[in-house]
Amino acid sequence: MTERATLPPPTRPDLAVIGAGPAGLAATLAGAARGVHVTLIDSAPQPGGQFYRQPAPGLGARRPRALHHRWRTWERLRTGLDAHLAAGRVTLLSDRHVWCVERNTDPSPAPFTVHALLGPAQDESVAIRADGVLLATGAYEKVLPFPGWTLPGVVTAGGAQALLKGGLVLPGRTAVVAGTGPLLLPVATGLAAAGATVVALVESAAPKDFAQRARVLAAAPDKLAEGAGYAAQLVRHGVPLKLGHTVLEAHGGERLESVTVAALGPDGRPVPGTARRLPCDTLAVGHGLLPHTDLADGLGCRLDGPAVHVDDEQRTDVPGVWAAGEATGVGGAVLSLAEGHIAGRSAAARLRGAVPDPAEWAPADRARTRSRAFFDGLDGVYAPPARWAELVTDETVVCRCEEVTAGAVREAVGSLGAGDLRTVKLLTRAGMGWCQGRMCEAGVAGVAGCAPVPARRLPARPVPLGVLAAQPDRPPPPPPDR
Ligand SMILES: Cc1cc2nc3c(=O)[nH]c(=O)nc-3n(C[C@H](O)[C@H](O)[C@H](O)COP(=O)(O)OP(=O)(O)OC[C@H]3O[C@@H](n4cnc5c(N)ncnc54)[C@H](O)[C@@H]3O)c2cc1C
């Protein structure tokens, strides 16, 4: 099935934007306003992405803004999207999980085909033709293992946030929020504001880590104000902030009952005598974010470390493919909006055969420069404890899908001589399950003492065999030139 028939006549180039978060929405509005038809595709039922995740309509939320920041920006994006949808300049395909973007060897009728699985059953695939592709797929959470992390009641920080914003439910009544990264702040304050007792926010970054970046922080007064706002909310809700601390273990029988936290010494090890047990029914834990690069990787786009490489126009090194937002590096919603705006304007011009004038997006460029400088300056502050892997006991399951323990991973390295992540995977099956390492790769790499490698997951989503079998016969897409 193709959605081409629903699109306007091919007088306007078609841009497929994958991801309807801040970056994808900004790109869609910029592109549609400048003469391209945009097909906006997202796996979620509604646009908004992670930052502007909306409550399901059936819940009848009376004040959805209560859980949000920068609501006016969301209203502007939503109003703009609605206007473009009504005018037929944008087609919105929600609930579509893109599993592959194909570069067509014969570019007629279009150079790219985007393959997406439909809805919750995901047993049917649609193909969307496009002249250009803009990847705005955001980031996913990094969670490192520790004893007890698989107990019911332990959720990811972003998962807790998603339950709250999308389902208007609390993951529990008494929560500890732990790990590292700026995401912990809205999660702790959001849970507290929604009525949970937040026993503590446990952040492994120490006060001295922030003090060392005082100049970076001082150069971004808006970020300082945002941080101060969160601090004030923590105080108002009586949430203790434990900087330079970590969770050692989660305890419970059938489900989580308490966690042990301890102060970290300068060597990254827990300081003896500082361990404290905190009763709770929920642990919301996260250790940062990693860019979603599966689709870019499948297209053969160059990666810089964990992120998609882009130029000043947000173009990847594959002609006709742009990337924006956290897929190109984690840096928050403001940076995603700026990158999306620039990418959308660049794509609109290039797809119509024109050379864009960067002066036209100067304010977005300045926002991009400021945000990138801020997050580069913070680099290293939000890092998991240097010795976290030593705290993972041999019995701890590190790969949940395949139920592989830390002991098995250590044996693969120690006794069986595995020297890289791929060999560890082949010997233990760690990372071979449903999530294909999305959840466990960083943890397995840390326990194994192997360097993490850029994720290579094709297709980008698990695809039913029936869907693959139903694809028309044609040669497979050319492999990336790497
Ligand atoms: C779980 C989670 C929760 C977060 N919560 C907050 C928060 O509360 N406050 C905050 O300041 N920051 C939060 N962040 C950080 C936040 O992601 C960014 O600051 C901002 O949303 C990034 O915008 P983006 O457009 O780059 O990506 P996102 O907002 O992540 O949007 C990406 C979109 O792409 C879609 N997508 C990805 N892959 C595919 C695919 N293969 N097929 C179809 N669609 C796809 C996703 O469904 C998503 O809607 C969160 C991050 C995560 C991972």
Ligand as a Chemical Component Dictionary entry (heavy atoms), coordinates in Angstrom:
data_LIG
# 
_chem_comp.id                   LIG 
_chem_comp.type                 NON-POLYMER 
_chem_comp.pdbx_formal_charge   0 
_chem_comp.three_letter_code    LIG 
# 
loop_
_chem_comp_atom.comp_id 
_chem_comp_atom.atom_id 
_chem_comp_atom.alt_atom_id 
_chem_comp_atom.type_symbol 
_chem_comp_atom.charge 
_chem_comp_atom.model_Cartn_x 
_chem_comp_atom.model_Cartn_y 
_chem_comp_atom.model_Cartn_z 
_chem_comp_atom.pdbx_ordinal 
LIG C1  C1  C 0 11.829 9.275  27.553 1  
LIG C2  C2  C 0 12.266 10.720 27.496 2  
LIG C3  C3  C 0 11.590 11.696 28.229 3  
LIG C4  C4  C 0 11.992 13.017 28.174 4  
LIG N1  N1  N 0 11.322 13.956 28.931 5  
LIG C5  C5  C 0 11.770 15.242 28.946 6  
LIG C6  C6  C 0 11.175 16.241 29.777 7  
LIG O1  O1  O 0 10.210 15.967 30.452 8  
LIG N2  N2  N 0 11.702 17.485 29.790 9  
LIG C7  C7  C 0 12.786 17.815 29.036 10 
LIG O2  O2  O 0 13.277 18.956 29.087 11 
LIG N3  N3  N 0 13.356 16.917 28.218 12 
LIG C8  C8  C 0 12.892 15.650 28.165 13 
LIG N4  N4  N 0 13.507 14.719 27.380 14 
LIG C9  C9  C 0 14.586 15.177 26.504 15 
LIG C10 C10 C 0 13.854 15.494 25.198 16 
LIG O3  O3  O 0 13.914 14.339 24.397 17 
LIG C11 C11 C 0 14.387 16.602 24.346 18 
LIG O4  O4  O 0 14.818 17.703 24.987 19 
LIG C12 C12 C 0 13.448 16.965 23.173 20 
LIG O5  O5  O 0 12.176 16.372 23.246 21 
LIG C13 C13 C 0 14.152 16.486 21.935 22 
LIG O6  O6  O 0 13.380 16.806 20.820 23 
LIG P1  P1  P 0 13.538 15.953 19.485 24 
LIG O7  O7  O 0 12.546 16.531 18.545 25 
LIG O8  O8  O 0 14.946 15.899 19.069 26 
LIG O9  O9  O 0 13.144 14.471 19.881 27 
LIG P2  P2  P 0 11.857 13.825 20.572 28 
LIG O10 O10 O 0 11.065 14.817 21.322 29 
LIG O11 O11 O 0 12.369 12.641 21.283 30 
LIG O12 O12 O 0 10.982 13.368 19.323 31 
LIG C14 C14 C 0 11.374 12.305 18.504 32 
LIG C15 C15 C 0 10.133 11.679 17.920 33 
LIG O13 O13 O 0 10.543 10.719 16.938 34 
LIG C16 C16 C 0 9.689  9.622  17.019 35 
LIG N5  N5  N 0 10.424 8.478  16.472 36 
LIG C17 C17 C 0 11.652 8.004  16.820 37 
LIG N6  N6  N 0 11.991 6.951  16.064 38 
LIG C18 C18 C 0 10.954 6.754  15.222 39 
LIG C19 C19 C 0 10.698 5.800  14.203 40 
LIG N7  N7  N 0 11.594 4.853  13.883 41 
LIG N8  N8  N 0 9.505  5.852  13.545 42 
LIG C20 C20 C 0 8.583  6.823  13.835 43 
LIG N9  N9  N 0 8.786  7.750  14.787 44 
LIG C21 C21 C 0 9.949  7.714  15.472 45 
LIG C22 C22 C 0 9.360  9.475  18.505 46 
LIG O14 O14 O 0 8.114  8.827  18.692 47 
LIG C23 C23 C 0 9.302  10.943 18.946 48 
LIG O15 O15 O 0 7.978  11.435 18.927 49 
LIG C24 C24 C 0 13.102 13.400 27.386 50 
LIG C25 C25 C 0 13.767 12.410 26.643 51 
LIG C26 C26 C 0 13.354 11.088 26.686 52 
LIG C27 C27 C 0 14.100 10.048 25.874 53 
# 
loop_
_chem_comp_bond.comp_id 
_chem_comp_bond.atom_id_1 
_chem_comp_bond.atom_id_2 
_chem_comp_bond.value_order 
_chem_comp_bond.pdbx_ordinal 
LIG C1  C2  SING 1  
LIG C2  C3  SING 2  
LIG C2  C26 DOUB 3  
LIG C3  C4  DOUB 4  
LIG C4  N1  SING 5  
LIG C4  C24 SING 6  
LIG N1  C5  DOUB 7  
LIG C5  C6  SING 8  
LIG C5  C8  SING 9  
LIG C6  O1  DOUB 10 
LIG C6  N2  SING 11 
LIG N2  C7  SING 12 
LIG C7  O2  DOUB 13 
LIG C7  N3  SING 14 
LIG N3  C8  DOUB 15 
LIG C8  N4  SING 16 
LIG N4  C9  SING 17 
LIG N4  C24 SING 18 
LIG C9  C10 SING 19 
LIG C10 O3  SING 20 
LIG C10 C11 SING 21 
LIG C11 O4  SING 22 
LIG C11 C12 SING 23 
LIG C12 O5  SING 24 
LIG C12 C13 SING 25 
LIG C13 O6  SING 26 
LIG O6  P1  SING 27 
LIG P1  O7  DOUB 28 
LIG P1  O8  SING 29 
LIG P1  O9  SING 30 
LIG O9  P2  SING 31 
LIG P2  O10 DOUB 32 
LIG P2  O11 SING 33 
LIG P2  O12 SING 34 
LIG O12 C14 SING 35 
LIG C14 C15 SING 36 
LIG C15 O13 SING 37 
LIG C15 C23 SING 38 
LIG O13 C16 SING 39 
LIG C16 N5  SING 40 
LIG C16 C22 SING 41 
LIG N5  C17 SING 42 
LIG N5  C21 SING 43 
LIG C17 N6  DOUB 44 
LIG N6  C18 SING 45 
LIG C18 C19 SING 46 
LIG C18 C21 DOUB 47 
LIG C19 N7  SING 48 
LIG C19 N8  DOUB 49 
LIG N8  C20 SING 50 
LIG C20 N9  DOUB 51 
LIG N9  C21 SING 52 
LIG C22 O14 SING 53 
LIG C22 C23 SING 54 
LIG C23 O15 SING 55 
LIG C24 C25 DOUB 56 
LIG C25 C26 SING 57 
LIG C26 C27 SING 58 
# 
